[in-house]
Amino acid sequence: MRIAIDGPAGAGKSTVARILAKKLGFTYLDTGAMYRAVTVLFLENNLSLEDENGIKRLLEKTDIKIIPGDEGQKILLNERDVTELIRTPQVSELVAKVSALPEVREYLTELQRKIIAKGDVVADGRDIGTVVMPEAEVKIFLTASAEERARRRHRELLAKGYEVSYEEVFREVLKRDELDTTREISPLRKAEDAILVDTTGLKIEEVVAKLLEIIGRKQ
């Protein structure tokens, strides 16, 4: 079974998808982490978003692996653990622009489809049900109010020791929404056959219960 979970930043996709995958015994594919790993490459190589040839050359020698574990998955970029690095504010600020690049989307979509082809999977992202895995048996579009998503992201950053105001995070959420929904390649949108789930005001366990109920009806 293939389960696609799409939605905007901060809707709780990764947390919920990870829990679902563990409960179901499925592979968890965090596509957002993959785009963040590529963004790390851009930052470390001081690569311009307009340098098409440079981007292609860099991606040709790039290897990204997702390693599952009891404490959560690790993201390896050219065999280097970047699990924490991909969640920094610097990466968050740039990832939407990197994700909009055709070369990057083509490279990662191909890699994601190879992982999906190996068996039962829960994949989350922004174009899973529409582009990467349109044949998925279950498609969920997870959302929440911008204010709720900004509060979640703000708490997460504070817990990791970053000094940032709620207002800054809220502006970043709105900016990310605009970039994701208006980009030319694979914009964020709800698949026609996806089920909309609004997580505003819900606890993680309540969201997971809702999705398990939806999945159960499809099995």
C-alpha positions in Angstrom: 0.0 0.0 0.0 1.2 3.5 -0.8 0.1 6.4 1.4 0.6 10.0 0.2 0.5 12.9 2.7 0.7 16.4 1.3 0.3 19.8 2.8 1.9 23.1 3.7 4.8 23.7 6.0 4.0 23.1 9.7 0.8 21.1 9.1 2.4 18.1 11.0 3.0 15.9 7.9 6.4 14.6 8.9 5.5 13.8 12.6 2.2 12.1 11.6 3.7 10.2 8.7 6.6 8.9 10.8 4.2 7.6 13.5 1.8 6.1 10.9 4.7 4.3 9.2 5.9 2.8 12.5 2.4 1.7 13.4 1.8 0.1 10.0 5.3 -1.3 9.6 5.8 0.7 6.4 8.8 2.5 5.1 8.7 6.3 5.9 9.8 8.6 3.1 10.4 12.3 4.2 10.7 14.0 0.9 11.0 17.4 2.6 14.2 16.3 4.3 15.6 15.4 0.9 15.0 18.9 -0.5 16.6 20.3 2.7 19.6 18.1 2.2 20.1 19.5 -1.4 19.6 23.0 0.1 22.6 22.3 2.4 24.6 21.6 -0.7 23.7 25.0 -2.2 24.7 26.8 1.0 28.0 25.0 1.5 29.0 25.4 -2.2 27.7 29.0 -2.4 25.8 27.9 -5.5 23.6 30.4 -7.4 20.0 29.4 -8.1 20.6 30.6 -11.7 23.6 28.4 -12.3 21.9 25.5 -14.2 25.1 23.8 -15.3 26.6 24.1 -11.9 23.4 22.6 -10.3 23.4 19.7 -12.7 27.1 19.0 -12.1 26.6 19.1 -8.3 23.5 16.8 -8.4 25.4 14.2 -10.6 27.8 13.6 -7.8 25.3 13.9 -5.0 24.1 10.9 -2.9 21.2 11.2 -0.5 20.2 8.3 1.8 17.5 8.0 4.4 18.4 5.6 7.2 15.6 4.4 9.5 16.2 4.0 13.2 14.5 3.6 16.6 15.1 7.3 17.4 14.0 8.5 14.0 15.6 8.5 10.6 19.0 9.9 9.7 19.6 11.9 6.6 23.0 11.2 4.9 24.3 13.6 2.3 27.3 12.0 0.5 27.7 9.7 3.5 27.7 12.6 6.0 24.9 12.9 8.7 23.1 16.2 8.1 19.9 15.2 10.1 20.2 18.3 12.4 21.8 20.6 9.9 18.8 20.4 7.5 16.5 21.9 10.2 18.5 25.2 10.7 16.8 28.5 10.0 19.3 29.2 7.1 18.1 26.0 5.3 14.4 26.8 6.1 14.9 30.3 4.5 16.2 28.9 1.2 14.6 25.5 0.8 11.4 26.8 -1.0 13.5 28.4 -3.7 15.8 25.4 -4.1 12.7 23.2 -4.3 11.2 25.2 -7.1 14.2 24.5 -9.4 13.3 22.0 -12.3 16.8 20.3 -12.0 16.3 19.6 -8.3 12.7 18.4 -8.6 13.6 16.0 -11.5 16.6 14.6 -9.6 14.7 14.0 -6.3 11.4 12.8 -7.9 13.4 10.0 -9.6 15.1 9.1 -6.4 11.8 9.1 -4.4 10.1 6.9 -7.0 12.9 4.3 -6.6 12.4 4.2 -2.9 8.6 4.0 -3.3 8.9 1.1 -5.7 10.5 -1.1 -3.0 7.3 -1.7 -1.1 4.7 -0.4 1.4 5.4 3.3 2.1 4.1 6.4 3.8 5.5 9.4 1.9 5.0 13.1 2.9 5.7 16.2 1.0 4.0 18.8 -1.3 3.5 16.9 -4.6 3.4 13.3 -3.5 -0.2 12.6 -4.5 -0.1 14.8 -7.6 3.3 14.1 -9.1 5.5 11.6 -7.3 3.0 9.0 -6.4 -0.4 9.8 -8.1 -1.3 6.1 -8.1 -1.3 6.0 -4.2 -4.1 4.0 -2.7 -4.5 6.6 0.1 -4.1 10.4 -0.4 -4.3 12.8 2.5 -4.0 16.6 2.3 -3.0 17.7 5.8 -3.4 21.4 6.7 -3.8 23.9 9.6 -4.2 27.6 10.0 -1.1 29.7 9.3 -1.2 30.9 12.9 -1.2 27.3 14.2 1.6 26.2 11.9 3.7 29.2 12.9 3.2 28.4 16.6 4.3 24.8 16.1 7.4 25.9 14.1 8.3 28.6 16.7 8.1 26.1 19.6 10.3 23.7 17.6 13.0 26.3 17.0 13.0 27.5 20.6 13.4 23.9 21.8 16.4 23.6 19.6 18.0 26.8 21.1 17.3 29.2 18.2 16.4 32.8 19.2 13.6 33.8 16.9 10.3 35.6 17.4 6.8 34.2 16.6 6.3 37.2 14.2 9.4 36.2 12.2 8.3 32.6 12.0 4.7 33.6 11.0 6.1 35.8 8.1 8.3 32.9 7.0 5.3 30.5 7.0 3.2 32.9 4.8 6.2 33.4 2.5 6.7 29.6 2.2 3.0 29.1 1.4 3.2 31.7 -1.4 6.3 30.2 -2.9 5.0 26.6 -2.7 1.6 27.3 -4.2 2.8 29.6 -7.0 5.9 27.8 -8.3 5.8 26.7 -11.9 7.0 23.1 -11.3 4.8 20.8 -9.1 3.1 23.5 -7.0 1.5 22.6 -3.7 -2.1 21.6 -4.3 -4.6 19.1 -3.1 -5.1 16.1 -5.4 -8.7 15.7 -6.6 -9.0 12.4 -4.8 -7.2 13.4 -1.6 -9.0 13.6 1.7 -8.7 17.0 3.4 -7.7 16.8 7.1 -7.5 20.1 9.1 -5.2 19.6 12.2 -5.8 23.1 13.7 -6.3 22.6 17.5 -5.8 18.8 17.3 -3.2 16.8 19.2 -0.8 14.5 17.2 -2.5 11.4 18.5 -5.9 12.7 17.4 -4.6 13.3 13.9 -3.0 9.9 13.7 -6.3 8.3 14.8 -8.2 10.1 12.1 -5.7 9.0 9.4 -5.7 5.4 10.7 -9.5 5.4 10.3 -9.2 6.7 6.7 -6.5 4.1 5.9 -8.6 1.3 7.5 -11.5 2.1 5.1 -9.1 1.7 2.1 -7.6 -1.7 3.2 
